Amino acid sequence: MTFNIKNRTLDNGLQIYHFKVPTSTICISSFIFSGTYFEKPEEYGISHFIEHMLFKGTNKRKDRSEIYDEMSTYFGNFACNTTKERIFLGYNVQTEEFDHSLEFMTDLFFNSRFDKKEVEKEKEIVIREIKERNDNVSTILYEVFFESLYPKTPICISPAGTEEIVRNLYPKRIKEKYKEDYNPANMAIFITSPLRHRKIFSKIKQYFGKYEGTNKNSLPKFNIIKGPVQRLELRNLSSLHYACGKDLNIKTEEKIPLQLAVNTLSKIITNEILNNNPLSYSRTTDIIRSPYTNSLYITATIDPKNMNLVRDLIKSSIDKIQKGKISEKEFFNTKKQNHTWYRMMGPQSLTAYAFQYWYYNQLNQFLEYEKNLEKTKLEDVIKTAKKHLKTERLTETFVGNFQNP
């Protein structure tokens, strides 16, 4: 699969990547280099708060209700969120609404109001979101695990911050941070459309080119401390939520073989704790990537009385992969699965993955993924699994109540 892709950087620093694809709509994905990694500890969560304020009104669009009505009327698959490394805003539009969509986006990015009264009201919404996150067991397990694996680094900090920090954010500082981060030099736009490259670049320049680019945030360097750690978070729950994993210090050429090994591991674990033994319905096996780390992350929700059995089955599954016990059939099916994923990506997934690889200076790896996947052999997977998928030095976390029967 070959992509028809071109990129351009405007004079103000805005970076644009356009994938010309035979679709009937345009998918616009914009990214701002902002998030926990770029925040001071006393301001953790400010980027996420600003994301909320984008929808509180501009000089042209008076409030959230008007903005939401416009989005639901003209744009499809609208999404906006903040992670530790970027803010994302994207949607699909009909080609005849392309100008409208760019005018809408620039209005939010460069003309949002930060009325003191509205800032204080939105604090209550964000704090409500934080409290809801703290009630979500999957979120708790994820955050407890990464706090244990990479302690005392922004890697384990929630993008939403804490209630105390949010309450102490000043409107003046929020607006300053908005002006610092929301400038074209600190942004990238990834687009899929059926239009000519030249037209896409011309239209974006028409709407974004009038704004000055100032600074671009660069990812800071962290002194990363790594586990292993075993940690229990006591909660009065009927189930025990278990996570285990480790840091993966992998080379570029090992990424596809390791992904195939972990996909195979996922199937083995599913057979062991779901199909062969009815022990867990909710489970996860994946590699979690960041600009700084790659981490093996395995979870299972279980009856507390089965804790040791499930831990043993997961560890024996890792041992099986580590010893190279992967059949030709397992390898073929996993490789086909990854091939299908790459071919079946929708426009928003395409732009999101392309941005992530580009952000990590690995865009060519994404564009050549299919070719490199085809070149990967079973012996490459086995060799990489033997090197990285070991049960030694596993970080383990538990969320629940060991006293349950």
ZIWORA-V756994 format. One line per field, one symbol per residue. ss: DSSP state (H for helix, E for strand, C for the rest). Layout:
BEGIN
ss = ???
END
This chain:
BEGIN
ss = CCCEEEEEECCCCCEEEEEECCCCEEEEEEEECCCHHHCCHHHCCHHHHHHHHCCCCECCCCCHHHHHHHHHHHCEEEEEEECCCCEEEEEEEEHHHHHHHHHHHHHHHHHECCCHHHHHHHHHHHHHHHHHHHHCHHHHHHHHHHHHHCCCCHHHCCCCCCHHHHHCCCHHHHHHHHHHHCCHHHEEEEEEECCCHHHHHHHHHHHHCCCCCCCCCCCCCCCCCCCCCEEEEECCCCCEEEEEEEECCCCHHHHHHHHHHHHHHHHHHHHHHHHCCCCCCCEEEEEEECCCCEEEEEEEEECHHHHHHHHHHHHHHHHHHHCCCCCHHHHHHHHHHHHHHHHCCCHHHHHHHHHHHHHCCCHHHHHCHHHHHHHCCHHHHHHHHHHHCCCCCCEEEEEECCCCC
END
